[in-house]
Amino acid sequence: MSVTYSFEGQVALVTGAAMGMGLATAKAFAEAGAAVVLSDTNADALKSATEGLKAAGHRVLGVRCDVANEAEVASMIERTVETFGRLDAAFNNAGIQIPPADIVDVPSEDYERVMAVNLRGVWNCMKHELRQMQAQGSGAIVNCSSIGGLKGLEFLAAYHGTKHGVIGLTKCAALENAARGIRVNAVCPGTIDTPMVAAMVTERPEAMAEIIKKQPIGRLGRPEEVASAVLWLCSDASSFVLGVALSVDGGFAAH
């Protein structure tokens, strides 16, 4: 069964939108009728993604933005509102991975970078998205955590630390904004078939084989499956859902 939602007349923002789960979600929002702002640091990939959606007849805007930079995030939200007049939904998806290492061997610069993008980036985006949504009196935000926000895994302490932090931010923001007509939730994707995961498969084939083995469904997830969860969380179908960390992981977190 295919479930569809209508976002006609609404504006959606997706960070990390040039590929993978972000692009799949941007496409899903556009196909559901929303005007969509795509954001990424990869200018070439962002241009390709934006032009592809424009060619399909959708209303889209591409904005290059490093979510770790608050000034750039503020400018992105300003451009969104200047172009489309409002902001109804946001998927804060931008994130990076760093090389796996024992916690005592993680270079400080790697730790600082993953924290800046994965955690401070979500903080920056929510801060400015919420200002606009509070002025409107409505909106829905979905932050991208991970099964790494629910579980621990050796040699990934810094990355998992950021994703645990995203869930904490999500819960607090949900409580602060529940009475303001704004819902904040998170998705926790499992091992999804994205360029980031493809790189992990190449770098750590044994570890990735074990992770896939532990997914009861027995396969990688598809970006479109995460997109479906995001659209549900942003739609009226989930109007009584807030502050949750929704696993989209083929059953991994059920262990």
C-alpha angles and dihedrals in degrees: 000000000000117000120202132191131200119232095167111155092015133112123223130190124203124186121202084029102148095088146351120019093352095056092044089053094046089052091048093051091047093049088050090058104263126135103239134209112202118201131186142138093234100087097189095048090044091053091050093049093047094047091048092056092044090052088054089058100257128139105243142155126199117210122181106221138162102213090204087068110075094198091056091048092050090050091049092055091046091053090048093055094040090053103038105016101237147018120238106163136021133187108196096201106144112122144142138210127220128208112283114253143154107275091247090057101047108117113237091235091057091050093048093049097049090047091048095053104031101038110016088040091060090045091051094047095047092046093059098032090053093051089059094041092048089053088052095042092230145065147113129234128192119191121202111235120155143222077270086071090058102035139038125236128183119254093018101081097129095047093044090047090059093048093049086051092053090059091051092051090047095053094047094047090047091055093046094051105034093099091045095066093257125120123202122191140153136225121215108204120199122210103327126185097252134132090260092055091044088058090049090051089055096045099041109019095161094051092045091050089054092049092051090046089057093053102096091209088062100225145069117275122247123239089234090061090059090045090055091054092049093051091049091052090050094046132083087251087080096040093135095046120097138143094023130138102214116203114221095177115116090256099306095131091051090076 
